[in-house]
Amino acid sequence: MCSPEPINCFPVLLNILSNAFLRLHNSSARFRVWSQLFYKAENSDLKNYIFYGLFSYLLVLAAGLPPLFAMSSVEDYKVKITSC
């Protein structure tokens, strides 16, 4: 019923428990649970949107880091911190 990998056992256990609780309450509804490790989307527009969104976020992050280091050095210079 369940493979040795724990990632596959949890959805099976969830399915068994939820359907058992539904049967206890005399419900005709049933849950169907399955697991997929990755979302398999063949939509290239979605992939491009995600890629360019993350890429632009990293560019903004990379542009913001050098001033942070520069300001730290300026603050060190103002209080005249010396290395040990």
PDB file with SEQRES, HELIX, SHEET and CRYST1 records, atoms N, CA, C and O in Angstrom:
SEQRES   1 A   84  MET CYS SER PRO GLU PRO ILE ASN CYS PHE PRO VAL LEU          
SEQRES   2 A   84  LEU ASN ILE LEU SER ASN ALA PHE LEU ARG LEU HIS ASN          
SEQRES   3 A   84  SER SER ALA ARG PHE ARG VAL TRP SER GLN LEU PHE TYR          
SEQRES   4 A   84  LYS ALA GLU ASN SER ASP LEU LYS ASN TYR ILE PHE TYR          
SEQRES   5 A   84  GLY LEU PHE SER TYR LEU LEU VAL LEU ALA ALA GLY LEU          
SEQRES   6 A   84  PRO PRO LEU PHE ALA MET SER SER VAL GLU ASP TYR LYS          
SEQRES   7 A   84  VAL LYS ILE THR SER CYS                                      
HELIX    1 AA1 PRO A    6  LEU A   24  1                                  19    
HELIX    2 AA2 SER A   44  LYS A   78  1                                  35    
CRYST1    1.000    1.000    1.000  90.00  90.00  90.00 P 1           1          
ATOM      1  N   MET A   1       0.814  -1.187   0.000  1.00  0.00           N  
ATOM      2  CA  MET A   1       0.000   0.000   0.000  1.00  0.00           C  
ATOM      3  C   MET A   1       0.861   1.256   0.000  1.00  0.00           C  
ATOM      4  O   MET A   1       0.452   2.309  -0.488  1.00  0.00           O  
ATOM      5  N   CYS A   2       2.044   1.125   0.549  1.00  0.00           N  
ATOM      6  CA  CYS A   2       2.904   2.285   0.717  1.00  0.00           C  
ATOM      7  C   CYS A   2       4.338   1.878   0.408  1.00  0.00           C  
ATOM      8  O   CYS A   2       4.813   0.839   0.868  1.00  0.00           O  
ATOM      9  N   SER A   3       5.011   2.692  -0.363  1.00  0.00           N  
ATOM     10  CA  SER A   3       6.404   2.377  -0.671  1.00  0.00           C  
ATOM     11  C   SER A   3       7.284   2.719   0.533  1.00  0.00           C  
ATOM     12  O   SER A   3       6.823   3.401   1.448  1.00  0.00           O  
ATOM     13  N   PRO A   4       8.530   2.266   0.555  1.00  0.00           N  
ATOM     14  CA  PRO A   4       9.400   2.523   1.708  1.00  0.00           C  
ATOM     15  C   PRO A   4       9.756   3.996   1.904  1.00  0.00           C  
ATOM     16  O   PRO A   4      10.252   4.370   2.967  1.00  0.00           O  
ATOM     17  N   GLU A   5       9.514   4.828   0.909  1.00  0.00           N  
ATOM     18  CA  GLU A   5       9.855   6.237   1.033  1.00  0.00           C  
ATOM     19  C   GLU A   5       8.778   6.962   1.846  1.00  0.00           C  
ATOM     20  O   GLU A   5       7.593   6.849   1.532  1.00  0.00           O  
ATOM     21  N   PRO A   6       9.169   7.696   2.875  1.00  0.00           N  
ATOM     22  CA  PRO A   6       8.172   8.360   3.716  1.00  0.00           C  
ATOM     23  C   PRO A   6       7.370   9.433   2.994  1.00  0.00           C  
ATOM     24  O   PRO A   6       6.244   9.731   3.391  1.00  0.00           O  
ATOM     25  N   ILE A   7       7.932  10.020   1.938  1.00  0.00           N  
ATOM     26  CA  ILE A   7       7.193  11.066   1.236  1.00  0.00           C  
ATOM     27  C   ILE A   7       5.957  10.494   0.541  1.00  0.00           C  
ATOM     28  O   ILE A   7       4.994  11.220   0.294  1.00  0.00           O  
ATOM     29  N   ASN A   8       5.977   9.207   0.226  1.00  0.00           N  
ATOM     30  CA  ASN A   8       4.820   8.580  -0.400  1.00  0.00           C  
ATOM     31  C   ASN A   8       3.849   8.017   0.632  1.00  0.00           C  
ATOM     32  O   ASN A   8       2.676   7.812   0.319  1.00  0.00           O  
ATOM     33  N   CYS A   9       4.307   7.764   1.846  1.00  0.00           N  
ATOM     34  CA  CYS A   9       3.441   7.179   2.869  1.00  0.00           C  
ATOM     35  C   CYS A   9       2.467   8.186   3.461  1.00  0.00           C  
ATOM     36  O   CYS A   9       1.338   7.825   3.795  1.00  0.00           O  
ATOM     37  N   PHE A  10       2.877   9.429   3.595  1.00  0.00           N  
ATOM     38  CA  PHE A  10       2.015  10.407   4.242  1.00  0.00           C  
ATOM     39  C   PHE A  10       0.701  10.639   3.500  1.00  0.00           C  
ATOM     40  O   PHE A  10      -0.349  10.644   4.143  1.00  0.00           O  
ATOM     41  N   PRO A  11       0.704  10.833   2.176  1.00  0.00           N  
ATOM     42  CA  PRO A  11      -0.575  11.007   1.489  1.00  0.00           C  
ATOM     43  C   PRO A  11      -1.477   9.778   1.594  1.00  0.00           C  
ATOM     44  O   PRO A  11      -2.697   9.912   1.695  1.00  0.00           O  
ATOM     45  N   VAL A  12      -0.894   8.596   1.571  1.00  0.00           N  
ATOM     46  CA  VAL A  12      -1.700   7.375   1.703  1.00  0.00           C  
ATOM     47  C   VAL A  12      -2.328   7.318   3.096  1.00  0.00           C  
ATOM     48  O   VAL A  12      -3.511   7.008   3.230  1.00  0.00           O  
ATOM     49  N   LEU A  13      -1.548   7.612   4.124  1.00  0.00           N  
ATOM     50  CA  LEU A  13      -2.064   7.630   5.484  1.00  0.00           C  
ATOM     51  C   LEU A  13      -3.157   8.684   5.639  1.00  0.00           C  
ATOM     52  O   LEU A  13      -4.181   8.421   6.270  1.00  0.00           O  
ATOM     53  N   LEU A  14      -2.957   9.849   5.083  1.00  0.00           N  
ATOM     54  CA  LEU A  14      -3.952  10.915   5.138  1.00  0.00           C  
ATOM     55  C   LEU A  14      -5.244  10.491   4.448  1.00  0.00           C  
ATOM     56  O   LEU A  14      -6.337  10.779   4.937  1.00  0.00           O  
ATOM     57  N   ASN A  15      -5.121   9.821   3.334  1.00  0.00           N  
ATOM     58  CA  ASN A  15      -6.294   9.342   2.602  1.00  0.00           C  
ATOM     59  C   ASN A  15      -7.063   8.312   3.425  1.00  0.00           C  
ATOM     60  O   ASN A  15      -8.290   8.384   3.508  1.00  0.00           O  
ATOM     61  N   ILE A  16      -6.372   7.371   4.024  1.00  0.00           N  
ATOM     62  CA  ILE A  16      -7.028   6.330   4.815  1.00  0.00           C  
ATOM     63  C   ILE A  16      -7.737   6.941   6.021  1.00  0.00           C  
ATOM     64  O   ILE A  16      -8.891   6.612   6.292  1.00  0.00           O  
ATOM     65  N   LEU A  17      -7.060   7.822   6.740  1.00  0.00           N  
ATOM     66  CA  LEU A  17      -7.654   8.424   7.935  1.00  0.00           C  
ATOM     67  C   LEU A  17      -8.847   9.318   7.607  1.00  0.00           C  
ATOM     68  O   LEU A  17      -9.875   9.255   8.282  1.00  0.00           O  
ATOM     69  N   SER A  18      -8.716  10.137   6.591  1.00  0.00           N  
ATOM     70  CA  SER A  18      -9.817  11.046   6.261  1.00  0.00           C  
ATOM     71  C   SER A  18     -11.035  10.283   5.785  1.00  0.00           C  
ATOM     72  O   SER A  18     -12.158  10.638   6.144  1.00  0.00           O  
ATOM     73  N   ASN A  19     -10.846   9.247   4.988  1.00  0.00           N  
ATOM     74  CA  ASN A  19     -11.990   8.452   4.538  1.00  0.00           C  
ATOM     75  C   ASN A  19     -12.613   7.667   5.693  1.00  0.00           C  
ATOM     76  O   ASN A  19     -13.825   7.454   5.713  1.00  0.00           O  
ATOM     77  N   ALA A  20     -11.796   7.239   6.649  1.00  0.00           N  
ATOM     78  CA  ALA A  20     -12.342   6.546   7.816  1.00  0.00           C  
ATOM     79  C   ALA A  20     -13.203   7.498   8.643  1.00  0.00           C  
ATOM     80  O   ALA A  20     -14.279   7.114   9.104  1.00  0.00           O  
ATOM     81  N   PHE A  21     -12.744   8.730   8.836  1.00  0.00           N  
ATOM     82  CA  PHE A  21     -13.545   9.707   9.583  1.00  0.00           C  
ATOM     83  C   PHE A  21     -14.832  10.061   8.843  1.00  0.00           C  
ATOM     84  O   PHE A  21     -15.871  10.271   9.468  1.00  0.00           O  
ATOM     85  N   LEU A  22     -14.764  10.126   7.526  1.00  0.00           N  
ATOM     86  CA  LEU A  22     -15.986  10.399   6.763  1.00  0.00           C  
ATOM     87  C   LEU A  22     -16.983   9.251   6.885  1.00  0.00           C  
ATOM     88  O   LEU A  22     -18.188   9.485   6.983  1.00  0.00           O  
ATOM     89  N   ARG A  23     -16.493   8.018   6.879  1.00  0.00           N  
ATOM     90  CA  ARG A  23     -17.393   6.867   7.044  1.00  0.00           C  
ATOM     91  C   ARG A  23     -18.023   6.853   8.436  1.00  0.00           C  
ATOM     92  O   ARG A  23     -19.180   6.463   8.589  1.00  0.00           O  
ATOM     93  N   LEU A  24     -17.259   7.283   9.463  1.00  0.00           N  
ATOM     94  CA  LEU A  24     -17.804   7.330  10.816  1.00  0.00           C  
ATOM     95  C   LEU A  24     -18.964   8.317  10.927  1.00  0.00           C  
ATOM     96  O   LEU A  24     -19.877   8.120  11.730  1.00  0.00           O  
ATOM     97  N   HIS A  25     -18.928   9.358  10.137  1.00  0.00           N  
ATOM     98  CA  HIS A  25     -19.990  10.373  10.162  1.00  0.00           C  
ATOM     99  C   HIS A  25     -21.043  10.128   9.090  1.00  0.00           C  
ATOM    100  O   HIS A  25     -21.819  11.027   8.765  1.00  0.00           O  
ATOM    101  N   ASN A  26     -21.075   8.929   8.545  1.00  0.00           N  
ATOM    102  CA  ASN A  26     -22.072   8.511   7.545  1.00  0.00           C  
ATOM    103  C   ASN A  26     -22.126   9.449   6.341  1.00  0.00           C  
ATOM    104  O   ASN A  26     -23.205   9.799   5.864  1.00  0.00           O  
ATOM    105  N   SER A  27     -20.995   9.837   5.875  1.00  0.00           N  
ATOM    106  CA  SER A  27     -20.923  10.706   4.708  1.00  0.00           C  
ATOM    107  C   SER A  27     -20.656   9.858   3.470  1.00  0.00           C  
ATOM    108  O   SER A  27     -19.971   8.837   3.535  1.00  0.00           O  
ATOM    109  N   SER A  28     -21.200  10.293   2.358  1.00  0.00           N  
ATOM    110  CA  SER A  28     -20.956   9.568   1.106  1.00  0.00           C  
ATOM    111  C   SER A  28     -19.755  10.151   0.357  1.00  0.00           C  
ATOM    112  O   SER A  28     -19.321   9.586  -0.647  1.00  0.00           O  
ATOM    113  N   ALA A  29     -19.225  11.258   0.828  1.00  0.00           N  
ATOM    114  CA  ALA A  29     -18.064  11.884   0.180  1.00  0.00           C  
ATOM    115  C   ALA A  29     -16.798  11.110   0.507  1.00  0.00           C  
ATOM    116  O   ALA A  29     -16.700  10.480   1.560  1.00  0.00           O  
ATOM    117  N   ARG A  30     -15.847  11.159  -0.386  1.00  0.00           N  
ATOM    118  CA  ARG A  30     -14.563  10.497  -0.184  1.00  0.00           C  
ATOM    119  C   ARG A  30     -13.446  11.425  -0.633  1.00  0.00           C  
ATOM    120  O   ARG A  30     -13.602  12.210  -1.567  1.00  0.00           O  
ATOM    121  N   PHE A  31     -12.329  11.318   0.046  1.00  0.00           N  
ATOM    122  CA  PHE A  31     -11.123  12.042  -0.351  1.00  0.00           C  
ATOM    123  C   PHE A  31     -10.287  11.158  -1.247  1.00  0.00           C  
ATOM    124  O   PHE A  31     -10.235   9.939  -1.078  1.00  0.00           O  
ATOM    125  N   ARG A  32      -9.636  11.788  -2.196  1.00  0.00           N  
ATOM    126  CA  ARG A  32      -8.675  11.090  -3.035  1.00  0.00           C  
ATOM    127  C   ARG A  32      -7.389  11.897  -2.983  1.00  0.00           C  
ATOM    128  O   ARG A  32      -7.354  13.044  -3.428  1.00  0.00           O  
ATOM    129  N   VAL A  33      -6.343  11.311  -2.448  1.00  0.00           N  
ATOM    130  CA  VAL A  33      -5.082  12.008  -2.230  1.00  0.00           C  
ATOM    131  C   VAL A  33      -3.990  11.313  -3.024  1.00  0.00           C  
ATOM    132  O   VAL A  33      -3.923  10.085  -3.062  1.00  0.00           O  
ATOM    133  N   TRP A  34      -3.139  12.102  -3.653  1.00  0.00           N  
ATOM    134  CA  TRP A  34      -1.978  11.539  -4.346  1.00  0.00           C  
ATOM    135  C   TRP A  34      -0.816  12.494  -4.159  1.00  0.00           C  
ATOM    136  O   TRP A  34      -1.000  13.662  -3.818  1.00  0.00           O  
ATOM    137  N   SER A  35       0.356  11.991  -4.384  1.00  0.00           N  
ATOM    138  CA  SER A  35       1.536  12.840  -4.205  1.00  0.00           C  
ATOM    139  C   SER A  35       2.321  12.904  -5.503  1.00  0.00           C  
ATOM    140  O   SER A  35       2.507  11.908  -6.202  1.00  0.00           O  
ATOM    141  N   GLN A  36       2.771  14.108  -5.794  1.00  0.00           N  
ATOM    142  CA  GLN A  36       3.691  14.329  -6.899  1.00  0.00           C  
ATOM    143  C   GLN A  36       4.783  15.229  -6.356  1.00  0.00           C  
ATOM    144  O   GLN A  36       4.493  16.252  -5.736  1.00  0.00           O  
ATOM    145  N   LEU A  37       6.019  14.865  -6.580  1.00  0.00           N  
ATOM    146  CA  LEU A  37       7.117  15.641  -6.024  1.00  0.00           C  
ATOM    147  C   LEU A  37       7.216  17.024  -6.647  1.00  0.00           C  
ATOM    148  O   LEU A  37       7.483  18.002  -5.950  1.00  0.00           O  
ATOM    149  N   PHE A  38       7.004  17.110  -7.943  1.00  0.00           N  
ATOM    150  CA  PHE A  38       7.126  18.380  -8.623  1.00  0.00           C  
ATOM    151  C   PHE A  38       5.897  18.608  -9.483  1.00  0.00           C  
ATOM    152  O   PHE A  38       5.309  17.670 -10.021  1.00  0.00           O  
ATOM    153  N   TYR A  39       5.524  19.871  -9.602  1.00  0.00           N  
ATOM    154  CA  TYR A  39       4.411  20.226 -10.469  1.00  0.00           C  
ATOM    155  C   TYR A  39       4.872  20.123 -11.914  1.00  0.00           C  
ATOM    156  O   TYR A  39       5.836  20.776 -12.316  1.00  0.00           O  
ATOM    157  N   LYS A  40       4.195  19.320 -12.674  1.00  0.00           N  
ATOM    158  CA  LYS A  40       4.600  19.101 -14.066  1.00  0.00           C  
ATOM    159  C   LYS A  40       3.801  20.024 -14.971  1.00  0.00           C  
ATOM    160  O   LYS A  40       2.719  19.670 -15.441  1.00  0.00           O  
ATOM    161  N   ALA A  41       4.334  21.187 -15.205  1.00  0.00           N  
ATOM    162  CA  ALA A  41       3.655  22.152 -16.058  1.00  0.00           C  
ATOM    163  C   ALA A  41       4.372  22.212 -17.398  1.00  0.00           C  
ATOM    164  O   ALA A  41       5.593  22.350 -17.461  1.00  0.00           O  
ATOM    165  N   GLU A  42       3.612  22.109 -18.437  1.00  0.00           N  
ATOM    166  CA  GLU A  42       4.180  22.212 -19.779  1.00  0.00           C  
ATOM    167  C   GLU A  42       4.008  23.625 -20.322  1.00  0.00           C  
ATOM    168  O   GLU A  42       4.302  23.892 -21.487  1.00  0.00           O  
ATOM    169  N   ASN A  43       3.535  24.517 -19.477  1.00  0.00           N  
ATOM    170  CA  ASN A  43       3.312  25.889 -19.888  1.00  0.00           C  
ATOM    171  C   ASN A  43       4.637  26.658 -19.824  1.00  0.00           C  
ATOM    172  O   ASN A  43       5.116  26.987 -18.739  1.00  0.00           O  
ATOM    173  N   SER A  44       5.215  26.938 -20.975  1.00  0.00           N  
ATOM    174  CA  SER A  44       6.507  27.622 -21.002  1.00  0.00           C  
ATOM    175  C   SER A  44       6.376  29.081 -20.578  1.00  0.00           C  
ATOM    176  O   SER A  44       7.341  29.663 -20.082  1.00  0.00           O  
ATOM    177  N   ASP A  45       5.197  29.685 -20.764  1.00  0.00           N  
ATOM    178  CA  ASP A  45       5.009  31.066 -20.329  1.00  0.00           C  
ATOM    179  C   ASP A  45       5.134  31.178 -18.812  1.00  0.00           C  
ATOM    180  O   ASP A  45       5.714  32.134 -18.299  1.00  0.00           O  
ATOM    181  N   LEU A  46       4.589  30.201 -18.106  1.00  0.00           N  
ATOM    182  CA  LEU A  46       4.673  30.203 -16.650  1.00  0.00           C  
ATOM    183  C   LEU A  46       6.121  30.032 -16.206  1.00  0.00           C  
ATOM    184  O   LEU A  46       6.570  30.707 -15.280  1.00  0.00           O  
ATOM    185  N   LYS A  47       6.847  29.143 -16.853  1.00  0.00           N  
ATOM    186  CA  LYS A  47       8.250  28.934 -16.512  1.00  0.00           C  
ATOM    187  C   LYS A  47       9.069  30.200 -16.761  1.00  0.00           C  
ATOM    188  O   LYS A  47       9.916  30.569 -15.947  1.00  0.00           O  
ATOM    189  N   ASN A  48       8.816  30.858 -17.884  1.00  0.00           N  
ATOM    190  CA  ASN A  48       9.526  32.097 -18.197  1.00  0.00           C  
ATOM    191  C   ASN A  48       9.182  33.193 -17.192  1.00  0.00           C  
ATOM    192  O   ASN A  48      10.057  33.949 -16.768  1.00  0.00           O  
ATOM    193  N   TYR A  49       7.910  33.277 -16.813  1.00  0.00           N  
ATOM    194  CA  TYR A  49       7.479  34.280 -15.836  1.00  0.00           C  
ATOM    195  C   TYR A  49       8.183  34.072 -14.506  1.00  0.00           C  
ATOM    196  O   TYR A  49       8.661  35.028 -13.895  1.00  0.00           O  
ATOM    197  N   ILE A  50       8.249  32.835 -14.059  1.00  0.00           N  
ATOM    198  CA  ILE A  50       8.918  32.527 -12.790  1.00  0.00           C  
ATOM    199  C   ILE A  50      10.412  32.816 -12.893  1.00  0.00           C  
ATOM    200  O   ILE A  50      10.993  33.418 -11.991  1.00  0.00           O  
ATOM    201  N   PHE A  51      11.032  32.389 -13.993  1.00  0.00           N  
ATOM    202  CA  PHE A  51      12.469  32.602 -14.167  1.00  0.00           C  
ATOM    203  C   PHE A  51      12.817  34.081 -14.182  1.00  0.00           C  
ATOM    204  O   PHE A  51      13.708  34.513 -13.451  1.00  0.00           O  
ATOM    205  N   TYR A  52      12.128  34.862 -15.002  1.00  0.00           N  
ATOM    206  CA  TYR A  52      12.449  36.284 -15.104  1.00  0.00           C  
ATOM    207  C   TYR A  52      12.063  37.040 -13.833  1.00  0.00           C  
ATOM    208  O   TYR A  52      12.706  38.032 -13.490  1.00  0.00           O  
ATOM    209  N   GLY A  53      11.039  36.593 -13.142  1.00  0.00           N  
ATOM    210  CA  GLY A  53      10.688  37.213 -11.863  1.00  0.00           C  
ATOM    211  C   GLY A  53      11.778  37.000 -10.836  1.00  0.00           C  
ATOM    212  O   GLY A  53      12.180  37.942 -10.153  1.00  0.00           O  
ATOM    213  N   LEU A  54      12.261  35.777 -10.715  1.00  0.00           N  
ATOM    214  CA  LEU A  54      13.336  35.501  -9.768  1.00  0.00           C  
ATOM    215  C   LEU A  54      14.646  36.171 -10.185  1.00  0.00           C  
ATOM    216  O   LEU A  54      15.408  36.645  -9.342  1.00  0.00           O  
ATOM    217  N   PHE A  55      14.894  36.204 -11.482  1.00  0.00           N  
ATOM    218  CA  PHE A  55      16.110  36.839 -11.986  1.00  0.00           C  
ATOM    219  C   PHE A  55      16.110  38.335 -11.680  1.00  0.00           C  
ATOM    220  O   PHE A  55      17.126  38.882 -11.251  1.00  0.00           O  
ATOM    221  N   SER A  56      14.978  38.996 -11.898  1.00  0.00           N  
ATOM    222  CA  SER A  56      14.912  40.433 -11.613  1.00  0.00           C  
ATOM    223  C   SER A  56      15.013  40.692 -10.119  1.00  0.00           C  
ATOM    224  O   SER A  56      15.598  41.695  -9.709  1.00  0.00           O  
ATOM    225  N   TYR A  57      14.457  39.815  -9.299  1.00  0.00           N  
ATOM    226  CA  TYR A  57      14.580  39.953  -7.848  1.00  0.00           C  
ATOM    227  C   TYR A  57      16.050  39.848  -7.426  1.00  0.00           C  
ATOM    228  O   TYR A  57      16.512  40.625  -6.589  1.00  0.00           O  
ATOM    229  N   LEU A  58      16.778  38.897  -7.998  1.00  0.00           N  
ATOM    230  CA  LEU A  58      18.190  38.748  -7.664  1.00  0.00           C  
ATOM    231  C   LEU A  58      19.015  39.943  -8.140  1.00  0.00           C  
ATOM    232  O   LEU A  58      19.976  40.335  -7.478  1.00  0.00           O  
ATOM    233  N   LEU A  59      18.647  40.520  -9.276  1.00  0.00           N  
ATOM    234  CA  LEU A  59      19.364  41.706  -9.749  1.00  0.00           C  
ATOM    235  C   LEU A  59      19.168  42.880  -8.799  1.00  0.00           C  
ATOM    236  O   LEU A  59      20.114  43.608  -8.499  1.00  0.00           O  
ATOM    237  N   VAL A  60      17.947  43.062  -8.330  1.00  0.00           N  
ATOM    238  CA  VAL A  60      17.685  44.154  -7.381  1.00  0.00           C  
ATOM    239  C   VAL A  60      18.432  43.893  -6.081  1.00  0.00           C  
ATOM    240  O   VAL A  60      18.995  44.815  -5.491  1.00  0.00           O  
ATOM    241  N   LEU A  61      18.440  42.656  -5.636  1.00  0.00           N  
ATOM    242  CA  LEU A  61      19.160  42.305  -4.422  1.00  0.00           C  
ATOM    243  C   LEU A  61      20.655  42.547  -4.590  1.00  0.00           C  
ATOM    244  O   LEU A  61      21.303  43.086  -3.692  1.00  0.00           O  
ATOM    245  N   ALA A  62      21.202  42.153  -5.732  1.00  0.00           N  
ATOM    246  CA  ALA A  62      22.627  42.338  -5.978  1.00  0.00           C  
ATOM    247  C   ALA A  62      22.979  43.824  -6.086  1.00  0.00           C  
ATOM    248  O   ALA A  62      24.080  44.225  -5.709  1.00  0.00           O  
ATOM    249  N   ALA A  63      22.064  44.635  -6.591  1.00  0.00           N  
ATOM    250  CA  ALA A  63      22.326  46.067  -6.697  1.00  0.00           C  
ATOM    251  C   ALA A  63      22.257  46.747  -5.336  1.00  0.00           C  
ATOM    252  O   ALA A  63      22.853  47.807  -5.148  1.00  0.00           O  
ATOM    253  N   GLY A  64      21.544  46.157  -4.390  1.00  0.00           N  
ATOM    254  CA  GLY A  64      21.399  46.776  -3.080  1.00  0.00           C  
ATOM    255  C   GLY A  64      22.461  46.386  -2.084  1.00  0.00           C  
ATOM    256  O   GLY A  64      22.607  47.057  -1.063  1.00  0.00           O  
ATOM    257  N   LEU A  65      23.211  45.331  -2.336  1.00  0.00           N  
ATOM    258  CA  LEU A  65      24.205  44.888  -1.366  1.00  0.00           C  
ATOM    259  C   LEU A  65      25.473  45.738  -1.309  1.00  0.00           C  
ATOM    260  O   LEU A  65      25.934  46.021  -0.203  1.00  0.00           O  
ATOM    261  N   PRO A  66      26.066  46.161  -2.420  1.00  0.00           N  
ATOM    262  CA  PRO A  66      27.292  46.967  -2.322  1.00  0.00           C  
ATOM    263  C   PRO A  66      27.127  48.253  -1.521  1.00  0.00           C  
ATOM    264  O   PRO A  66      28.020  48.574  -0.738  1.00  0.00           O  
ATOM    265  N   PRO A  67      26.032  49.013  -1.668  1.00  0.00           N  
ATOM    266  CA  PRO A  67      25.894  50.202  -0.816  1.00  0.00           C  
ATOM    267  C   PRO A  67      25.825  49.852   0.668  1.00  0.00           C  
ATOM    268  O   PRO A  67      26.270  50.636   1.506  1.00  0.00           O  
ATOM    269  N   LEU A  68      25.284  48.711   0.995  1.00  0.00           N  
ATOM    270  CA  LEU A  68      25.223  48.292   2.388  1.00  0.00           C  
ATOM    271  C   LEU A  68      26.630  48.112   2.960  1.00  0.00           C  
ATOM    272  O   LEU A  68      26.920  48.567   4.067  1.00  0.00           O  
ATOM    273  N   PHE A  69      27.488  47.452   2.208  1.00  0.00           N  
ATOM    274  CA  PHE A  69      28.865  47.273   2.658  1.00  0.00           C  
ATOM    275  C   PHE A  69      29.613  48.603   2.705  1.00  0.00           C  
ATOM    276  O   PHE A  69      30.422  48.837   3.603  1.00  0.00           O  
ATOM    277  N   ALA A  70      29.335  49.466   1.735  1.00  0.00           N  
ATOM    278  CA  ALA A  70      30.004  50.769   1.715  1.00  0.00           C  
ATOM    279  C   ALA A  70      29.585  51.600   2.916  1.00  0.00           C  
ATOM    280  O   ALA A  70      30.426  52.261   3.526  1.00  0.00           O  
ATOM    281  N   MET A  71      28.321  51.582   3.265  1.00  0.00           N  
ATOM    282  CA  MET A  71      27.854  52.356   4.423  1.00  0.00           C  
ATOM    283  C   MET A  71      28.458  51.812   5.710  1.00  0.00           C  
ATOM    284  O   MET A  71      28.748  52.571   6.635  1.00  0.00           O  
ATOM    285  N   SER A  72      28.645  50.510   5.767  1.00  0.00           N  
ATOM    286  CA  SER A  72      29.274  49.927   6.947  1.00  0.00           C  
ATOM    287  C   SER A  72      30.709  50.424   7.088  1.00  0.00           C  
ATOM    288  O   SER A  72      31.156  50.730   8.194  1.00  0.00           O  
ATOM    289  N   SER A  73      31.421  50.504   5.989  1.00  0.00           N  
ATOM    290  CA  SER A  73      32.803  50.996   6.023  1.00  0.00           C  
ATOM    291  C   SER A  73      32.857  52.467   6.404  1.00  0.00           C  
ATOM    292  O   SER A  73      33.753  52.884   7.138  1.00  0.00           O  
ATOM    293  N   VAL A  74      31.905  53.260   5.910  1.00  0.00           N  
ATOM    294  CA  VAL A  74      31.865  54.680   6.238  1.00  0.00           C  
ATOM    295  C   VAL A  74      31.590  54.865   7.720  1.00  0.00           C  
ATOM    296  O   VAL A  74      32.207  55.714   8.362  1.00  0.00           O  
ATOM    297  N   GLU A  75      30.674  54.082   8.270  1.00  0.00           N  
ATOM    298  CA  GLU A  75      30.385  54.170   9.705  1.00  0.00           C  
ATOM    299  C   GLU A  75      31.606  53.781  10.525  1.00  0.00           C  
ATOM    300  O   GLU A  75      31.900  54.410  11.541  1.00  0.00           O  
ATOM    301  N   ASP A  76      32.318  52.745  10.087  1.00  0.00           N  
ATOM    302  CA  ASP A  76      33.544  52.349  10.779  1.00  0.00           C  
ATOM    303  C   ASP A  76      34.576  53.477  10.744  1.00  0.00           C  
ATOM    304  O   ASP A  76      35.276  53.713  11.728  1.00  0.00           O  
ATOM    305  N   TYR A  77      34.669  54.172   9.607  1.00  0.00           N  
ATOM    306  CA  TYR A  77      35.637  55.264   9.475  1.00  0.00           C  
ATOM    307  C   TYR A  77      35.267  56.436  10.385  1.00  0.00           C  
ATOM    308  O   TYR A  77      36.136  57.088  10.964  1.00  0.00           O  
ATOM    309  N   LYS A  78      33.939  56.694  10.501  1.00  0.00           N  
ATOM    310  CA  LYS A  78      33.499  57.833  11.300  1.00  0.00           C  
ATOM    311  C   LYS A  78      33.827  57.624  12.789  1.00  0.00           C  
ATOM    312  O   LYS A  78      34.221  58.567  13.476  1.00  0.00           O  
ATOM    313  N   VAL A  79      33.667  56.412  13.275  1.00  0.00           N  
ATOM    314  CA  VAL A  79      33.956  56.160  14.697  1.00  0.00           C  
ATOM    315  C   VAL A  79      35.384  55.692  14.907  1.00  0.00           C  
ATOM    316  O   VAL A  79      35.778  55.370  16.028  1.00  0.00           O  
ATOM    317  N   LYS A  80      36.162  55.653  13.832  1.00  0.00           N  
ATOM    318  CA  LYS A  80      37.599  55.324  13.861  1.00  0.00           C  
ATOM    319  C   LYS A  80      37.883  53.957  14.497  1.00  0.00           C  
ATOM    320  O   LYS A  80      38.671  53.827  15.434  1.00  0.00           O  
ATOM    321  N   ILE A  81      37.201  52.944  13.941  1.00  0.00           N  
ATOM    322  CA  ILE A  81      37.428  51.587  14.395  1.00  0.00           C  
ATOM    323  C   ILE A  81      38.727  51.074  13.773  1.00  0.00           C  
ATOM    324  O   ILE A  81      38.949  51.231  12.573  1.00  0.00           O  
ATOM    325  N   THR A  82      39.564  50.475  14.572  1.00  0.00           N  
ATOM    326  CA  THR A  82      40.795  49.896  14.069  1.00  0.00           C  
ATOM    327  C   THR A  82      40.744  48.380  14.235  1.00  0.00           C  
ATOM    328  O   THR A  82      40.105  47.866  15.153  1.00  0.00           O  
ATOM    329  N   SER A  83      41.413  47.687  13.351  1.00  0.00           N  
ATOM    330  CA  SER A  83      41.472  46.231  13.443  1.00  0.00           C  
ATOM    331  C   SER A  83      42.460  45.820  14.512  1.00  0.00           C  
ATOM    332  O   SER A  83      43.456  46.505  14.746  1.00  0.00           O  
ATOM    333  N   CYS A  84      42.189  44.716  15.150  1.00  0.00           N  
ATOM    334  CA  CYS A  84      43.082  44.214  16.202  1.00  0.00           C  
ATOM    335  C   CYS A  84      44.279  43.530  15.619  1.00  0.00           C  
ATOM    336  O   CYS A  84      45.136  43.047  16.360  1.00  0.00           O  
TER     337      CYS A  84                                                      
END                                                                             
